[in-house]
């Protein structure tokens, strides 16, 4: 995900939790992992660790799905593909 794409998407994402307590997982890193799974059509368990734990990415994907965030993201991005992606829908 390019910096320009991230700046368009970032305002729609929920705020990151404060850094007290358990360390929070960065939205951008997990979003990149989610997009990697979608682009490659790989299983969640095959997601590279550089994107964080697959369990965390999957939970965040489901949470954002259940709250309608994906629809808002797609509406914002329109037909503009994410850099390096193929035409895959969630």
N, CA, C and O atoms as CSV, one atom per row, in Angstrom:
chain,resi,resn,atom,element,x,y,z
A,1,UNK,N,N,0.846,-1.159,0.000
A,1,UNK,CA,C,0.000,0.000,0.000
A,1,UNK,C,C,0.900,1.233,0.000
A,1,UNK,O,O,1.790,1.369,0.839
A,2,UNK,N,N,0.655,2.114,-0.941
A,2,UNK,CA,C,1.475,3.316,-1.044
A,2,UNK,C,C,1.103,4.309,0.052
A,2,UNK,O,O,0.054,4.184,0.683
A,3,UNK,N,N,1.965,5.289,0.271
A,3,UNK,CA,C,1.668,6.327,1.261
A,3,UNK,C,C,0.417,7.101,0.876
A,3,UNK,O,O,-0.390,7.444,1.740
A,4,UNK,N,N,0.248,7.377,-0.409
A,4,UNK,CA,C,-0.933,8.118,-0.872
A,4,UNK,C,C,-2.209,7.321,-0.616
A,4,UNK,O,O,-3.207,7.886,-0.168
A,5,UNK,N,N,-2.190,6.017,-0.894
A,5,UNK,CA,C,-3.353,5.172,-0.627
A,5,UNK,C,C,-3.645,5.121,0.869
A,5,UNK,O,O,-4.800,5.192,1.288
A,6,UNK,N,N,-2.597,4.999,1.663
A,6,UNK,CA,C,-2.771,4.947,3.100
A,6,UNK,C,C,-3.414,6.239,3.613
A,6,UNK,O,O,-4.308,6.192,4.458
A,7,UNK,N,N,-2.968,7.380,3.113
A,7,UNK,CA,C,-3.527,8.659,3.566
A,7,UNK,C,C,-4.999,8.798,3.195
A,7,UNK,O,O,-5.745,9.474,3.903
A,8,UNK,N,N,-5.430,8.180,2.111
A,8,UNK,CA,C,-6.853,8.203,1.735
A,8,UNK,C,C,-7.683,7.298,2.630
A,8,UNK,O,O,-8.828,7.618,2.948
A,9,UNK,N,N,-7.118,6.177,3.035
A,9,UNK,CA,C,-7.853,5.165,3.793
A,9,UNK,C,C,-7.822,5.448,5.299
A,9,UNK,O,O,-8.802,5.177,5.994
A,10,UNK,N,N,-6.738,5.976,5.798
A,10,UNK,CA,C,-6.524,6.145,7.240
A,10,UNK,C,C,-7.665,6.842,7.979
A,10,UNK,O,O,-8.028,6.392,9.066
A,11,UNK,N,N,-8.253,7.922,7.444
A,11,UNK,CA,C,-9.320,8.589,8.196
A,11,UNK,C,C,-10.562,7.719,8.443
A,11,UNK,O,O,-11.318,7.988,9.375
A,12,UNK,N,N,-10.778,6.702,7.638
A,12,UNK,CA,C,-11.942,5.830,7.819
A,12,UNK,C,C,-11.740,4.782,8.910
A,12,UNK,O,O,-12.708,4.245,9.448
A,13,UNK,N,N,-10.495,4.498,9.232
A,13,UNK,CA,C,-10.207,3.441,10.201
A,13,UNK,C,C,-10.444,3.944,11.619
A,13,UNK,O,O,-10.268,5.128,11.906
A,14,UNK,N,N,-10.846,3.033,12.504
A,14,UNK,CA,C,-11.044,3.447,13.888
A,14,UNK,C,C,-9.720,3.914,14.487
A,14,UNK,O,O,-8.656,3.488,14.040
A,15,UNK,N,N,-9.776,4.785,15.495
A,15,UNK,CA,C,-8.525,5.252,16.097
A,15,UNK,C,C,-7.766,4.110,16.741
A,15,UNK,O,O,-8.357,3.179,17.289
A,16,UNK,N,N,-6.442,4.194,16.667
A,16,UNK,CA,C,-5.603,3.203,17.343
A,16,UNK,C,C,-5.766,3.401,18.839
A,16,UNK,O,O,-5.869,4.533,19.313
A,17,UNK,N,N,-5.790,2.328,19.567
A,17,UNK,CA,C,-5.941,2.402,21.018
A,17,UNK,C,C,-4.688,3.024,21.634
A,17,UNK,O,O,-3.624,3.005,21.015
A,18,UNK,N,N,-4.800,3.566,22.826
A,18,UNK,CA,C,-3.618,4.109,23.501
A,18,UNK,C,C,-2.569,3.026,23.707
A,18,UNK,O,O,-2.878,1.835,23.697
A,19,UNK,N,N,-1.361,3.443,23.888
A,19,UNK,CA,C,-0.264,2.480,24.005
A,19,UNK,C,C,-0.119,1.903,25.407
A,19,UNK,O,O,0.867,1.221,25.685
A,20,UNK,N,N,-1.075,2.158,26.298
A,20,UNK,CA,C,-1.012,1.541,27.618
A,20,UNK,C,C,-1.528,0.114,27.518
A,20,UNK,O,O,-2.382,-0.196,26.687
A,21,UNK,N,N,-1.005,-0.735,28.362
A,21,UNK,CA,C,-1.437,-2.129,28.344
A,21,UNK,C,C,-0.750,-2.915,27.240
A,21,UNK,O,O,0.427,-2.700,26.950
A,22,UNK,N,N,-1.491,-3.822,26.633
A,22,UNK,CA,C,-0.935,-4.661,25.576
A,22,UNK,C,C,-0.577,-3.817,24.365
A,22,UNK,O,O,-1.293,-2.868,24.044
A,23,UNK,N,N,0.513,-4.141,23.692
A,23,UNK,CA,C,0.863,-3.374,22.497
A,23,UNK,C,C,-0.200,-3.539,21.417
A,23,UNK,O,O,-0.710,-4.640,21.204
A,24,UNK,N,N,-0.527,-2.465,20.751
A,24,UNK,CA,C,-1.540,-2.482,19.700
A,24,UNK,C,C,-0.907,-2.873,18.379
A,24,UNK,O,O,0.281,-2.647,18.152
A,25,UNK,N,N,-1.696,-3.449,17.531
A,25,UNK,CA,C,-1.228,-3.845,16.208
A,25,UNK,C,C,-1.580,-2.727,15.229
A,25,UNK,O,O,-2.721,-2.270,15.167
A,26,UNK,N,N,-0.599,-2.309,14.486
A,26,UNK,CA,C,-0.742,-1.194,13.562
A,26,UNK,C,C,-1.756,-1.498,12.466
A,26,UNK,O,O,-1.680,-2.540,11.814
A,27,UNK,N,N,-2.710,-0.581,12.265
A,27,UNK,CA,C,-3.729,-0.762,11.233
A,27,UNK,C,C,-3.096,-0.953,9.854
A,27,UNK,O,O,-3.504,-1.835,9.098
A,28,UNK,N,N,-2.099,-0.129,9.528
A,28,UNK,CA,C,-1.521,-0.188,8.181
A,28,UNK,C,C,-0.874,-1.550,7.921
A,28,UNK,O,O,-1.033,-2.124,6.844
A,29,UNK,N,N,-0.150,-2.058,8.908
A,29,UNK,CA,C,0.504,-3.363,8.748
A,29,UNK,C,C,-0.534,-4.466,8.558
A,29,UNK,O,O,-0.406,-5.295,7.657
A,30,UNK,N,N,-1.563,-4.473,9.408
A,30,UNK,CA,C,-2.585,-5.509,9.296
A,30,UNK,C,C,-3.400,-5.363,8.016
A,30,UNK,O,O,-3.752,-6.363,7.391
A,31,UNK,N,N,-3.704,-4.131,7.620
A,31,UNK,CA,C,-4.428,-3.920,6.369
A,31,UNK,C,C,-3.611,-4.432,5.193
A,31,UNK,O,O,-4.161,-5.028,4.266
A,32,UNK,N,N,-2.315,-4.206,5.224
A,32,UNK,CA,C,-1.450,-4.741,4.164
A,32,UNK,C,C,-1.488,-6.260,4.145
A,32,UNK,O,O,-1.494,-6.869,3.075
A,33,UNK,N,N,-1.514,-6.877,5.322
A,33,UNK,CA,C,-1.615,-8.335,5.398
A,33,UNK,C,C,-2.940,-8.843,4.865
A,33,UNK,O,O,-2.985,-9.838,4.142
A,34,UNK,N,N,-4.022,-8.160,5.219
A,34,UNK,CA,C,-5.344,-8.546,4.719
A,34,UNK,C,C,-5.375,-8.451,3.203
A,34,UNK,O,O,-5.871,-9.352,2.527
A,35,UNK,N,N,-4.840,-7.354,2.671
A,35,UNK,CA,C,-4.809,-7.194,1.213
A,35,UNK,C,C,-3.912,-8.238,0.559
A,35,UNK,O,O,-4.192,-8.675,-0.557
A,36,UNK,N,N,-2.837,-8.646,1.233
A,36,UNK,CA,C,-1.976,-9.700,0.705
A,36,UNK,C,C,-2.768,-10.997,0.574
A,36,UNK,O,O,-2.679,-11.679,-0.447
A,37,UNK,N,N,-3.542,-11.338,1.603
A,37,UNK,CA,C,-4.352,-12.565,1.559
A,37,UNK,C,C,-5.358,-12.487,0.416
A,37,UNK,O,O,-5.544,-13.461,-0.313
A,38,UNK,N,N,-6.002,-11.343,0.256
A,38,UNK,CA,C,-7.001,-11.184,-0.802
A,38,UNK,C,C,-6.353,-11.273,-2.184
A,38,UNK,O,O,-6.862,-11.955,-3.073
A,39,UNK,N,N,-5.224,-10.575,-2.356
A,39,UNK,CA,C,-4.551,-10.571,-3.665
A,39,UNK,C,C,-4.041,-11.951,-4.048
A,39,UNK,O,O,-4.186,-12.373,-5.196
A,40,UNK,N,N,-3.443,-12.656,-3.088
A,40,UNK,CA,C,-2.815,-13.943,-3.398
A,40,UNK,C,C,-3.794,-15.103,-3.321
A,40,UNK,O,O,-3.510,-16.200,-3.805
A,41,UNK,N,N,-4.955,-14.853,-2.706
A,41,UNK,CA,C,-5.949,-15.904,-2.480
A,41,UNK,C,C,-5.378,-17.035,-1.623
A,41,UNK,O,O,-5.809,-18.185,-1.709
A,42,UNK,N,N,-4.402,-16.677,-0.802
A,42,UNK,CA,C,-3.791,-17.642,0.110
A,42,UNK,C,C,-4.660,-17.780,1.349
A,42,UNK,O,O,-5.568,-16.980,1.576
A,43,UNK,N,N,-4.379,-18.786,2.137
A,43,UNK,CA,C,-5.106,-18.937,3.393
A,43,UNK,C,C,-4.562,-17.930,4.401
A,43,UNK,O,O,-3.441,-17.441,4.263
A,44,UNK,N,N,-5.356,-17.632,5.400
A,44,UNK,CA,C,-4.913,-16.705,6.444
A,44,UNK,C,C,-3.651,-17.209,7.103
A,44,UNK,O,O,-2.766,-16.418,7.431
A,45,UNK,N,N,-3.551,-18.503,7.303
A,45,UNK,CA,C,-2.384,-19.087,7.977
A,45,UNK,C,C,-1.100,-18.922,7.166
A,45,UNK,O,O,-0.005,-19.031,7.719
A,46,UNK,N,N,-1.219,-18.664,5.869
A,46,UNK,CA,C,-0.043,-18.477,5.024
A,46,UNK,C,C,0.433,-17.031,4.966
A,46,UNK,O,O,1.438,-16.734,4.320
A,47,UNK,N,N,-0.282,-16.130,5.639
A,47,UNK,CA,C,0.097,-14.720,5.615
A,47,UNK,C,C,1.482,-14.551,6.240
A,47,UNK,O,O,1.720,-15.044,7.343
A,48,UNK,N,N,2.400,-13.863,5.555
A,48,UNK,CA,C,3.752,-13.673,6.110
A,48,UNK,C,C,3.713,-12.935,7.451
A,48,UNK,O,O,2.889,-12.043,7.654
A,49,UNK,N,N,4.590,-13.309,8.338
A,49,UNK,CA,C,4.637,-12.740,9.674
A,49,UNK,C,C,4.974,-11.249,9.655
A,49,UNK,O,O,4.703,-10.549,10.631
A,50,UNK,N,N,5.558,-10.753,8.568
A,50,UNK,CA,C,5.866,-9.320,8.482
A,50,UNK,C,C,4.597,-8.465,8.576
A,50,UNK,O,O,4.677,-7.270,8.861
A,51,UNK,N,N,3.430,-9.068,8.340
A,51,UNK,CA,C,2.156,-8.356,8.442
A,51,UNK,C,C,1.494,-8.555,9.801
A,51,UNK,O,O,0.375,-8.090,10.018
A,52,UNK,N,N,2.159,-9.228,10.697
A,52,UNK,CA,C,1.587,-9.518,12.003
A,52,UNK,C,C,1.043,-10.936,12.037
A,52,UNK,O,O,1.186,-11.698,11.081
A,53,UNK,N,N,0.425,-11.270,13.138
A,53,UNK,CA,C,-0.146,-12.619,13.282
A,53,UNK,C,C,-1.394,-12.740,12.417
A,53,UNK,O,O,-2.204,-11.816,12.337
A,54,UNK,N,N,-1.534,-13.888,11.773
A,54,UNK,CA,C,-2.688,-14.086,10.896
A,54,UNK,C,C,-3.993,-14.037,11.687
A,54,UNK,O,O,-5.012,-13.568,11.181
A,55,UNK,N,N,-3.960,-14.523,12.931
A,55,UNK,CA,C,-5.171,-14.513,13.745
A,55,UNK,C,C,-5.655,-13.084,13.985
A,55,UNK,O,O,-6.853,-12.808,13.923
A,56,UNK,N,N,-4.720,-12.186,14.256
A,56,UNK,CA,C,-5.058,-10.789,14.501
A,56,UNK,C,C,-5.599,-10.141,13.235
A,56,UNK,O,O,-6.579,-9.397,13.283
A,57,UNK,N,N,-4.963,-10.421,12.104
A,57,UNK,CA,C,-5.427,-9.857,10.830
A,57,UNK,C,C,-6.822,-10.366,10.504
A,57,UNK,O,O,-7.673,-9.601,10.050
A,58,UNK,N,N,-7.062,-11.649,10.733
A,58,UNK,CA,C,-8.385,-12.209,10.444
A,58,UNK,C,C,-9.450,-11.594,11.351
A,58,UNK,O,O,-10.540,-11.251,10.892
A,59,UNK,N,N,-9.133,-11.455,12.634
A,59,UNK,CA,C,-10.087,-10.854,13.566
A,59,UNK,C,C,-10.405,-9.415,13.155
A,59,UNK,O,O,-11.558,-8.987,13.209
A,60,UNK,N,N,-9.379,-8.677,12.747
A,60,UNK,CA,C,-9.599,-7.291,12.337
A,60,UNK,C,C,-10.421,-7.263,11.039
A,60,UNK,O,O,-11.312,-6.427,10.887
A,61,UNK,N,N,-10.121,-8.174,10.108
A,61,UNK,CA,C,-10.906,-8.266,8.875
A,61,UNK,C,C,-12.388,-8.498,9.195
A,61,UNK,O,O,-13.258,-7.823,8.646
A,62,UNK,N,N,-12.667,-9.457,10.086
A,62,UNK,CA,C,-14.058,-9.770,10.450
A,62,UNK,C,C,-14.729,-8.586,11.148
A,62,UNK,O,O,-15.884,-8.268,10.864
A,63,UNK,N,N,-14.004,-7.937,12.057
A,63,UNK,CA,C,-14.555,-6.782,12.761
A,63,UNK,C,C,-14.909,-5.680,11.770
A,63,UNK,O,O,-15.999,-5.111,11.831
A,64,UNK,N,N,-13.993,-5.380,10.861
A,64,UNK,CA,C,-14.241,-4.330,9.875
A,64,UNK,C,C,-15.359,-4.743,8.919
A,64,UNK,O,O,-16.118,-3.889,8.461
A,65,UNK,N,N,-15.471,-6.014,8.615
A,65,UNK,CA,C,-16.559,-6.497,7.772
A,65,UNK,C,C,-17.896,-6.303,8.486
A,65,UNK,O,O,-18.850,-5.777,7.913
A,66,UNK,N,N,-17.946,-6.734,9.736
A,66,UNK,CA,C,-19.196,-6.672,10.496
A,66,UNK,C,C,-19.664,-5.238,10.759
A,66,UNK,O,O,-20.860,-4.998,10.924
A,67,UNK,N,N,-18.732,-4.292,10.799
A,67,UNK,CA,C,-19.094,-2.887,11.036
A,67,UNK,C,C,-19.321,-2.114,9.742
A,67,UNK,O,O,-19.643,-0.926,9.785
A,68,UNK,N,N,-19.158,-2.771,8.583
A,68,UNK,CA,C,-19.387,-2.111,7.301
A,68,UNK,C,C,-18.223,-1.266,6.812
A,68,UNK,O,O,-18.370,-0.498,5.860
A,69,UNK,N,N,-17.067,-1.400,7.455
A,69,UNK,CA,C,-15.917,-0.579,7.066
A,69,UNK,C,C,-15.427,-0.892,5.652
A,69,UNK,O,O,-15.024,0.014,4.924
A,70,UNK,N,N,-15.459,-2.163,5.260
A,70,UNK,CA,C,-14.976,-2.519,3.920
A,70,UNK,C,C,-15.790,-1.825,2.840
A,70,UNK,O,O,-15.229,-1.361,1.848
A,71,UNK,N,N,-17.101,-1.746,3.017
A,71,UNK,CA,C,-17.937,-1.069,2.031
A,71,UNK,C,C,-17.554,0.402,1.930
A,71,UNK,O,O,-17.510,0.957,0.832
A,72,UNK,N,N,-17.276,1.038,3.070
A,72,UNK,CA,C,-16.872,2.450,3.049
A,72,UNK,C,C,-15.507,2.622,2.394
A,72,UNK,O,O,-15.281,3.589,1.667
A,73,UNK,N,N,-14.600,1.688,2.651
A,73,UNK,CA,C,-13.274,1.762,2.025
A,73,UNK,C,C,-13.384,1.628,0.513
A,73,UNK,O,O,-12.759,2.385,-0.230
A,74,UNK,N,N,-14.177,0.669,0.061
A,74,UNK,CA,C,-14.338,0.487,-1.382
A,74,UNK,C,C,-15.028,1.673,-2.025
A,74,UNK,O,O,-14.690,2.051,-3.147
A,75,UNK,N,N,-15.986,2.262,-1.334
A,75,UNK,CA,C,-16.661,3.449,-1.862
A,75,UNK,C,C,-15.671,4.604,-1.988
A,75,UNK,O,O,-15.715,5.356,-2.962
A,76,UNK,N,N,-14.779,4.749,-1.011
A,76,UNK,CA,C,-13.779,5.808,-1.056
A,76,UNK,C,C,-12.783,5.583,-2.183
A,76,UNK,O,O,-12.448,6.506,-2.926
A,77,UNK,N,N,-12.317,4.354,-2.299
A,77,UNK,CA,C,-11.299,4.053,-3.307
A,77,UNK,C,C,-11.888,3.909,-4.698
A,77,UNK,O,O,-11.169,4.033,-5.690
A,78,UNK,N,N,-13.171,3.652,-4.784
A,78,UNK,CA,C,-13.800,3.481,-6.087
A,78,UNK,C,C,-13.191,2.319,-6.828
A,78,UNK,O,O,-12.917,1.272,-6.243
A,79,UNK,N,N,-12.978,2.501,-8.114
A,79,UNK,CA,C,-12.397,1.441,-8.934
A,79,UNK,C,C,-10.886,1.490,-8.957
A,79,UNK,O,O,-10.259,0.681,-9.641
A,80,UNK,N,N,-10.277,2.422,-8.223
A,80,UNK,CA,C,-8.815,2.526,-8.221
A,80,UNK,C,C,-8.236,1.342,-7.470
A,80,UNK,O,O,-8.487,1.182,-6.276
A,81,UNK,N,N,-7.453,0.499,-8.166
A,81,UNK,CA,C,-6.880,-0.672,-7.502
A,81,UNK,C,C,-5.757,-0.279,-6.541
A,81,UNK,O,O,-5.068,0.721,-6.742
A,82,UNK,N,N,-5.594,-1.073,-5.514
A,82,UNK,CA,C,-4.464,-0.903,-4.605
A,82,UNK,C,C,-3.218,-1.320,-5.361
A,82,UNK,O,O,-3.255,-2.287,-6.122
A,83,UNK,N,N,-2.119,-0.614,-5.168
A,83,UNK,CA,C,-0.877,-0.897,-5.886
A,83,UNK,C,C,-0.515,-2.376,-5.783
A,83,UNK,O,O,-0.500,-2.945,-4.692
A,84,UNK,N,N,-0.225,-2.990,-6.923
A,84,UNK,CA,C,0.181,-4.369,-6.968
A,84,UNK,C,C,-0.936,-5.378,-6.867
A,84,UNK,O,O,-0.675,-6.580,-6.809
A,85,UNK,N,N,-2.174,-4.924,-6.844
A,85,UNK,CA,C,-3.275,-5.864,-6.673
A,85,UNK,C,C,-3.858,-6.288,-8.007
A,85,UNK,O,O,-3.680,-5.630,-9.033
A,86,UNK,N,N,-4.547,-7.387,-7.957
A,86,UNK,CA,C,-5.328,-7.839,-9.096
A,86,UNK,C,C,-6.789,-7.612,-8.758
A,86,UNK,O,O,-7.110,-7.252,-7.625
A,87,UNK,N,N,-7.658,-7.809,-9.691
A,87,UNK,CA,C,-9.075,-7.556,-9.426
A,87,UNK,C,C,-9.665,-8.719,-8.647
A,87,UNK,O,O,-10.074,-9.727,-9.223
A,88,UNK,N,N,-9.702,-8.567,-7.337
A,88,UNK,CA,C,-10.253,-9.580,-6.449
A,88,UNK,C,C,-11.203,-8.871,-5.508
A,88,UNK,O,O,-10.883,-7.805,-4.982
A,89,UNK,N,N,-12.364,-9.454,-5.296
A,89,UNK,CA,C,-13.312,-8.880,-4.353
A,89,UNK,C,C,-13.318,-9.682,-3.091
A,89,UNK,O,O,-12.974,-10.864,-3.092
A,90,UNK,N,N,-13.708,-9.044,-2.001
A,90,UNK,CA,C,-13.763,-9.738,-0.706
A,90,UNK,C,C,-15.066,-10.492,-0.573
A,90,UNK,O,O,-15.302,-11.141,0.446
